Amino acid sequence: MPVLAAVTHLQFSGSKVREFFGVFASIGISYRSIIIAYRAKTMKTAKFVLAFGLCALLFAGCGKKATTKVINSKHVKVGFIGLTCEAPIYVAYEKGLFTEEGLEPELVKCSWAQYKDNLALGSYDITHHLVMYFLKPIEQGLDVRFLGGVHNGCLRVQTGVNSPIHKIQDLKRKRIGVPGMGTPPFVFANRVFGTHGVDASKDIVWKVYPAGELGLALKKGEVDAVANAEPIGSLLIAEGIARNVEGMDESTDLPYANEYCCEIVANGKWIDANPDSAARATRAILKGAVWVQENPKAAAQLAVEKKYLASTVELNTVALGRLKYIPSVSIAEQTLYTAAREMREAKMLAPNTDTDALAKRAFQHLPGVTDDWIKSVKVEKVPGGQIDPNEDIRLYTQLILRDGTDACCARRMYDQPDQEAPNMADPNAPCHDKGSGKDTLASHK
């Protein structure tokens, strides 16, 4: 009698059947039914021996760990959204840094709303993105891992230049404009509030606006402060609309200035199957970051001319010049520990989450990707590719706005595509009509 046929004829006690079925389930075998009855007196010795032997084999199989077959495919899918800060990815692709590592890169354009899911499902293999955007999904079981730090300084909270708000506590019971609930500016603000005794769910009134209209909302007094990402923050300062709230700028305020805003992150299963390719892709992006730090103006021009984002070279240069592309492995790993602790304190992670264990699980070291290797990286210095430190940011603003286009209508020139993030206001909303007396922004209240 065939083995499986024999199994369906075997008769055990209820407890033995449950144990037997559990073994089968643990190795992925399912059955439509298993006939259960207990007749110890009539059980044939041969069937008992057969069942015993089969169970022993199954238990032995369960004792072995499933291993992932190592492939190390040279083809690597690199995800991107079209953000200002993704310059290292654009540079690594356009300057052949992936190819130098022996890889065959494919760029995969994604939307912010689906970015986490796309990575988890393998639509792309690797990218660099915001740490706080992925830590919660990792806590919930998403198998993605951070591999190295790329830059800091994306996010901040700002208020009007003449506002009485100066410090974090001043924002209690105030209205804060955000480009969307759940977007990185919103998450960053929540983290800061949570570590300074402000309950973001009770003490703050959140209002959603298209990212490019946050400044207009602030100027019109519809919000008391705004949380934003580059290049919006730089533009609002340059236009004389906003100033930073003390303690709420990732670029300058501790502990955020010593952390990475964005790190390289990759699909866990892909890393396991392609450890060498993952290391090569990581090195290519980190080298791209070094290139951007050395040549911010040239990187800004490349991103615009190759149509990775809808901006101007001038504004993109301003935004990139504010970020610090000084990659590291050790600091990237430490960032996860700090961010996870503060996210739990801010109630963005479960109260019983072991944040150290989470951080440890979320980071993976790869062969050949070390701080010593990063220190050895040399890149070209493009003539004219740097930013003149004496050049005032307002000069760039004048260049950006020299055509007289209203800031609302011009938003698509300089917005990051967080318009596509969850719960975003309509990105195609009409501009504020100055002559009609109608307030477009009121629809976002």
C-alpha positions in Angstrom: 0.0 0.0 0.0 1.4 3.5 -0.9 2.6 5.5 2.1 0.1 8.3 1.9 -2.8 5.8 1.3 -1.7 3.9 4.4 -1.7 7.0 6.5 -5.3 7.8 5.7 -6.2 4.3 7.0 -4.3 4.6 10.3 -6.3 5.1 13.5 -4.9 7.0 16.4 -6.0 8.6 19.6 -7.1 12.3 19.4 -3.9 13.6 21.0 -1.7 11.5 18.6 -3.7 12.7 15.6 -3.2 16.4 16.6 0.5 15.8 17.1 0.7 14.0 13.8 -1.2 16.7 11.9 1.0 19.4 13.5 4.1 17.8 12.1 2.6 17.7 8.6 1.5 21.3 8.9 4.9 22.4 9.9 6.5 21.2 6.7 3.7 22.6 4.5 1.7 19.4 3.7 -2.1 19.8 3.9 -4.9 17.2 3.7 -8.6 17.5 2.9 -9.3 15.2 5.8 -7.7 12.7 8.2 -10.1 10.1 9.6 -9.8 9.9 13.3 -10.9 7.1 15.6 -9.3 5.1 18.3 -9.3 1.3 18.1 -6.1 0.2 20.0 -7.2 -3.4 20.2 -7.6 -3.8 16.4 -4.6 -1.8 15.3 -2.4 -3.9 13.1 1.3 -4.0 14.0 2.4 -3.3 10.4 0.3 -0.1 10.3 1.6 1.0 13.7 5.2 0.5 12.6 4.6 2.3 9.3 3.0 5.3 11.2 5.8 5.4 13.7 8.5 5.3 11.0 6.8 8.0 9.0 6.5 10.2 12.0 10.1 9.7 12.8 11.1 10.8 9.3 8.9 13.9 9.6 10.3 14.9 12.9 13.8 14.5 11.5 12.8 16.7 8.6 11.5 19.4 10.9 14.7 19.5 12.8 16.5 20.8 9.7 16.5 24.5 9.0 15.2 25.5 5.6 18.1 27.1 3.7 17.8 29.7 1.0 19.5 28.8 -2.3 22.2 31.4 -3.0 21.9 32.7 -6.5 23.8 36.1 -6.6 22.0 37.3 -9.7 23.8 40.2 -11.4 20.4 41.7 -12.3 19.3 44.1 -9.6 16.1 46.1 -9.5 16.6 49.5 -7.8 13.5 51.3 -6.6 13.0 55.1 -6.6 10.1 57.5 -6.3 11.6 60.7 -7.8 12.7 62.5 -4.6 15.3 65.2 -4.3 17.3 63.1 -1.8 17.5 60.0 -4.1 20.4 61.6 -6.0 22.8 58.8 -5.1 20.6 56.3 -6.9 20.5 58.5 -10.0 24.2 59.1 -9.9 25.0 55.4 -9.3 22.9 54.5 -12.4 23.9 57.3 -14.7 27.6 57.2 -13.8 27.9 53.4 -14.1 28.6 52.7 -10.5 26.4 49.6 -10.4 28.1 48.4 -13.6 31.5 48.9 -12.0 30.4 46.5 -9.3 29.6 43.9 -12.0 25.8 44.4 -11.8 23.1 44.8 -14.4 20.8 47.5 -12.8 17.2 48.2 -13.6 15.5 51.3 -12.2 11.9 50.7 -11.0 9.7 53.8 -10.6 7.3 53.5 -7.7 4.7 55.6 -5.9 5.2 56.5 -2.2 1.8 55.0 -1.3 2.9 51.5 -2.4 6.7 51.8 -1.7 6.8 49.5 1.4 4.5 46.9 -0.2 6.5 47.0 -3.5 9.7 46.2 -1.7 8.2 43.4 0.4 6.6 41.8 -2.7 9.9 42.0 -4.6 8.8 44.5 -7.2 12.2 46.0 -6.6 15.2 44.7 -4.6 16.9 47.7 -3.0 16.6 51.4 -2.5 17.4 54.0 0.1 14.6 55.6 2.1 13.5 57.0 5.4 14.3 55.0 8.4 11.1 55.9 10.4 9.0 55.0 7.4 10.1 51.3 7.6 10.6 50.7 11.3 6.9 50.2 12.1 6.3 47.7 9.2 9.5 45.8 10.3 8.1 45.6 13.8 4.9 44.1 12.3 6.9 41.4 10.5 7.9 43.0 7.1 11.2 41.3 6.0 13.3 44.2 4.9 16.7 45.2 6.2 18.8 48.3 6.4 22.3 48.1 5.0 24.0 51.5 5.3 23.4 55.2 5.9 23.1 57.6 3.1 22.3 61.1 4.4 20.6 63.2 7.1 18.6 66.3 7.2 15.4 65.7 5.1 12.7 66.8 7.6 11.8 69.7 9.9 8.9 71.6 11.5 8.6 75.3 10.8 6.5 78.3 11.9 5.9 81.8 10.6 8.8 84.3 10.8 6.8 86.5 13.2 5.2 83.7 15.1 5.3 83.6 18.9 6.2 79.9 18.6 9.9 79.2 19.3 10.2 75.8 21.1 8.5 72.4 20.9 6.3 73.0 24.0 4.9 76.1 22.3 3.2 73.9 19.7 0.7 72.4 22.3 -2.9 72.9 21.1 -1.7 74.4 17.9 -2.6 73.6 14.2 0.2 71.9 12.2 0.0 71.4 8.4 1.4 68.2 7.0 1.5 66.7 3.5 -0.4 63.7 4.7 -1.1 61.6 7.7 1.5 58.9 7.9 4.0 60.7 5.7 7.6 61.1 6.9 7.1 64.8 8.0 4.1 63.7 10.1 6.1 60.7 11.6 9.1 62.9 12.4 7.0 65.5 14.2 5.2 62.8 16.2 8.5 61.3 17.2 9.8 64.7 18.5 6.6 65.4 20.3 6.6 62.0 22.0 10.0 62.6 23.5 9.1 66.0 24.8 5.9 65.3 26.7 3.5 66.4 23.9 0.7 63.9 23.1 0.5 64.3 19.3 -3.0 62.6 19.2 -4.5 65.0 21.8 -2.4 68.1 22.0 -2.0 68.8 18.2 -4.5 69.6 15.5 -3.3 68.1 12.2 -4.3 69.6 8.9 -3.5 68.1 5.5 -2.5 70.2 2.5 -0.7 69.5 -0.7 3.0 69.8 0.1 3.5 72.8 -2.2 0.7 74.7 -0.4 2.0 74.3 3.1 3.7 77.7 2.9 0.5 79.4 1.7 -1.5 77.9 4.5 1.1 79.2 7.0 1.1 82.6 5.4 -2.7 82.9 5.5 -2.8 81.8 9.2 -4.7 78.6 8.6 -2.0 76.7 10.4 0.4 77.7 13.2 3.3 75.5 11.9 4.1 73.1 9.1 6.0 69.8 9.0 7.7 69.3 5.6 10.5 67.7 3.6 13.1 69.2 1.3 13.1 71.2 -0.8 9.9 72.8 0.6 11.6 73.8 3.9 14.5 75.6 2.1 12.1 77.4 -0.2 9.9 78.7 2.7 13.0 80.1 4.5 14.3 81.6 1.3 11.0 83.3 0.6 10.9 84.8 4.1 7.8 82.9 5.0 9.0 80.5 7.7 11.7 79.7 10.2 12.6 76.5 12.0 11.1 75.6 15.4 14.0 75.0 17.8 14.7 71.3 18.3 12.7 70.2 15.2 15.2 70.2 12.4 16.8 66.9 11.4 19.8 68.7 9.8 20.9 70.7 12.8 19.2 69.6 16.0 20.4 66.7 18.2 20.0 63.7 18.3 18.6 63.9 14.7 21.6 65.6 13.2 23.8 62.7 14.3 21.4 60.1 12.7 20.6 59.1 9.2 17.3 60.3 7.8 17.6 57.8 4.9 19.4 54.5 4.7 19.8 51.8 2.1 17.1 49.2 2.6 16.5 45.9 0.8 14.2 42.9 0.6 15.3 40.3 3.1 14.7 37.3 1.0 16.6 38.9 -1.9 19.5 39.6 0.4 19.6 35.9 1.6 19.5 34.7 -2.0 21.9 37.3 -3.3 24.3 38.3 -0.5 27.2 39.2 -2.8 24.9 41.2 -5.2 23.4 43.0 -2.3 26.8 44.0 -1.1 27.8 45.2 -4.6 24.5 47.2 -5.0 25.0 48.7 -1.5 28.5 49.8 -2.3 27.3 51.4 -5.6 24.7 53.5 -3.8 27.1 54.5 -1.0 29.7 55.5 -3.6 26.9 57.6 -5.3 26.3 59.3 -2.0 30.0 60.3 -1.8 29.8 61.6 -5.4 26.8 63.8 -4.5 28.5 65.2 -1.4 31.5 66.1 -3.6 29.4 67.5 -6.5 26.0 68.6 -5.2 25.4 71.1 -8.0 26.3 68.5 -10.7 24.1 65.9 -9.0 21.2 68.4 -8.9 21.7 69.1 -12.6 21.9 65.4 -13.5 18.6 64.6 -11.7 16.7 67.4 -13.4 18.2 66.9 -16.9 17.5 63.2 -16.8 13.9 63.9 -15.6 14.1 62.0 -12.4 12.1 64.7 -10.7 10.2 67.8 -11.8 12.2 70.7 -10.3 14.7 73.3 -11.4 18.5 72.9 -11.2 18.7 76.0 -8.9 16.2 74.7 -6.4 17.4 71.1 -6.5 20.9 72.5 -5.8 19.6 74.3 -2.8 18.0 71.2 -1.4 20.9 68.9 -2.0 23.3 71.4 -0.6 21.4 71.3 2.7 21.7 67.5 3.1 24.9 65.8 4.3 25.8 62.8 2.1 28.4 61.3 4.4 27.7 57.6 4.4 28.5 55.2 7.2 27.7 51.7 8.4 28.2 52.0 12.1 26.2 55.2 12.5 23.4 53.8 10.3 23.1 50.8 12.7 23.1 53.0 15.8 20.4 55.2 14.2 18.0 52.4 14.3 18.4 51.9 18.1 17.8 55.6 18.8 14.9 56.0 16.4 13.1 52.8 17.6 13.4 53.9 21.2 11.9 57.3 20.5 9.2 56.0 18.2 8.1 53.6 21.0 8.1 56.6 23.4 6.0 58.5 21.0 3.5 55.5 20.8 4.3 54.8 17.2 5.6 51.4 18.1 3.9 48.9 20.5 4.6 49.6 24.2 5.9 46.1 24.7 8.3 46.1 21.7 11.9 45.3 22.5 13.4 48.2 20.5 17.0 46.9 20.8 15.9 43.5 19.4 13.9 45.3 16.7 17.0 47.4 15.7 19.2 44.4 15.7 16.8 42.5 13.4 16.4 45.5 11.1 20.1 45.9 10.2 22.4 43.5 8.4 26.1 43.8 7.8 27.3 42.7 4.4 30.8 41.6 3.3 32.9 44.4 2.0 30.5 47.1 3.2 32.3 48.7 6.1 33.3 52.1 7.4 36.9 51.4 6.4 35.8 50.7 2.8 33.8 53.9 2.7 36.8 55.9 3.8 38.8 54.5 0.9 36.2 55.6 -1.7 37.5 58.2 -4.2 35.3 60.1 -6.7 35.8 62.7 -9.3 35.4 66.4 -8.6 33.4 67.8 -11.5 34.4 71.3 -12.5 31.7 73.7 -11.5 29.8 70.9 -9.7 30.1 72.4 -6.2 28.1 75.1 -4.4 29.7 78.4 -3.8 29.5 78.8 0.0 29.2 82.6 -0.4 26.2 82.4 -2.6 23.0 83.4 -0.7 20.1 81.1 -0.8 17.8 84.0 -1.7 19.6 84.3 -5.0 18.4 80.8 -5.9 14.9 81.8 -4.8 14.9 84.8 -7.2 16.0 82.5 -10.0 13.3 80.0 -9.2 10.5 82.6 -9.0 11.8 85.0 -11.6 9.0 84.1 -14.0 6.4 85.4 -11.5 4.5 82.2 -11.3 2.3 82.0 -8.2 3.8 79.6 -5.6 0.6 77.5 -5.6 0.6 76.9 -9.4 4.4 76.4 -9.4 4.3 73.7 -6.8 4.8 70.9 -9.3 8.1 72.4 -10.2 9.5 71.9 -6.7 7.3 69.4 -4.9 8.6 66.0 -3.8 5.9 63.5 -4.8 4.6 63.0 -1.3 1.4 64.0 -3.0 1.1 60.2 -3.7 1.4 59.3 0.0 -1.6 57.8 1.9 -4.3 60.3 2.9 -2.9 63.0 0.8 -5.0 65.9 -0.3 -5.9 66.0 -4.0 -2.6 66.7 -5.9 -4.6 68.1 -8.8 -6.5 70.6 -6.7 -6.9 74.0 -8.4 -4.7 76.9 -7.4 -5.9 79.5 -5.0 -7.9 82.1 -6.9 -6.7 85.4 -5.7 -9.5 87.3 -7.4 -12.5 85.2 -6.6 -12.3 85.4 -2.8 -12.6 81.6 -2.6 -10.2 79.8 -0.4 -9.0 76.6 -2.0 -7.2 75.7 1.2 -10.4 75.6 3.2 -11.2 72.3 1.4 -8.3 70.7 3.2 -9.4 71.5 6.7 
